[in-house]
Every structure is written in structure tokens, then in C-alpha cells.
């Protein structure tokens, strides 16, 4: 990825997201773009007051970046658009490879909840979206990716291959077969696992092709969130990568539910990769 966009509003979660994104940008050589959105609209106040508030917002944004001691010097963008609109618009303009936001927080200037922004963007992802909790570790030491053969999971495997290679970390590919899923006859009790592991390795082929070590975990009769959470907790410093519109092991799960539940249960950064991502 060449450019990473981060939404920053001064809240602890957004500042943690900023530090986390810096930790991704530095080893990958990506440009970091920080966005402060939700300023008062120029239609509602005088031109002079609008300019004054804009200058103040930019100074605050630059100050937050300086205080975090970032390894990458960021570009800054200030917008009076709603954060849900501005972050997507800036990501498009910047051709961002990743959009990063905090899981919680409020903007004292805009009065908007960044948590609500996170939930909205998780339900309507157009770019790979990383949601970072306020208590998440800054350093990414491992990646856990959910795979199920769907277009979303295949896109997440491709994204994971690039990210893991840039960060020089290993990957665990997790597949969860929900209850009553049978891929082979019941007379072959071990066959389902061999078959599933073969499938998972095929789905995770882009990761292995990038010379990234991949461990395969296949769980049966378990909810995908539980399977992913177990893998994440077993490997401290992990982040989760999941695709949208999953089928197979993730069938029937509404878009956004798995990543948002992972944030709640695992407390780690979660990256959502749109199913149409190249």
C-alpha cells in the first residue's frame, strides 16, 4: 500500500489509531495522511470565523501528531464534512490502500462519536478499513485472517499477503465450520479436516506465495468469532483481517458483525477488506 489515511479527532482511541497506523506506514514505506473532519460548515458561520476555526483545527491536528512522536511525517487534511463522508472522500482522493480509525471517541469540536463513525464505515466499507481500540497494542506482531473461499475472504488473503510481507510477520489462516456443516460422509470422521485444511491452503495461497509463513487452523462446530478470537488471544500482538460478504464458514453473518464482535471480544485492531478489493 502506498498511502494510509487516518481519522483523528483528539480522542484516546483516535490517537492510538494514529500511532498504530504509523507503525504500519514506517516499515511499508507508505505515506501517512491524517484527517480532522466535522468542522463547522462555512455556510453556518462567517468567513473569518470559519478560517479561524480551520487554522485552530489544523494546529491541533499537527500538535497531536507531534506529541505522538511519529516515525513518519504525515500530511494533514482538515474538512468541514461529516467524518463518515470526509474519510471516504479523502481516501478516494488519496487512493488509499488503508483507512484507519479508532473504535471509540468523541470529537469535542464536532460533537460526533467516532465509535458511530466506525460502525457506519464497517457496514459500508469501500476501502480496506482498520478499526483500532483505544487499548490495542501499537506493534503488529502477527496477523490472523479469516478465510472461507468467498470473494471477501480471497480479497482479505491478498491484502494480508501484502501487509504481512511489508511487516515481516507470520500469519494464521482460520476457517470455522459452523454446526452441522458436512463436507464429506460421516463414515470418514477425519476426512472433513483434511479436506478443509487443503481448501484453506488454497484460499491462503497468495500469502504463502509472498514467502510469508502461514499456519492453518480449522475449527468445527464453532462460531467464526469464537474461532478467530481464540487464535488472536493465543498470539499476543495479533491483528485480525476479515473480508466482507462471507459464505461457507461465515455464512449468514451480517456485514460488519464479525469485525465489530471481534473488537469487543478480542480487543485488537480489526481490518475489514471489501469483497471487491483487487
BELRAJO-V274932 format. One line per field, one symbol per residue. psi: psi as a letter, one per 40 degrees, with the letter a starting at -180 (. if undefined). A space follows every 50 residues. Layout:
psi = ???
This chain:
psi = idhhhhhheeiddddddddddddddddeeihhhhhhifihieeeiidddd dddddddddddddddddefidhhiiihhieihdddddddddddefiehhh iidiiihdddeihdddddddddefheihhhhhideiidhheihhhhieei ddddddddddddddddefiiihhhhhhiiehhdiieegdedddddddddd dddedddddefhhhhhhhiifiiddddddddddegieiiihiiifiabee iehihdddddddddddfiihhhhideh.
